[in-house]
């Protein structure tokens, strides 16, 4: 049985998975933010923040 704090996965694999998850999150967030800004521009005729 694994002791508390041991997942059975090597630390490097956990870091790679965390980096990949962070990259995916950043891409999705950017796409949503950009899409929202474009929709705002279509509806108002101005880019947000201008």
Secondary structure, DSSP 8 states (H G I E B T S, - for coil): ---TT--SS-HHHHHHHHHHHHHHHHHHHHHHHHHHHHHHHHHHSS-TT-
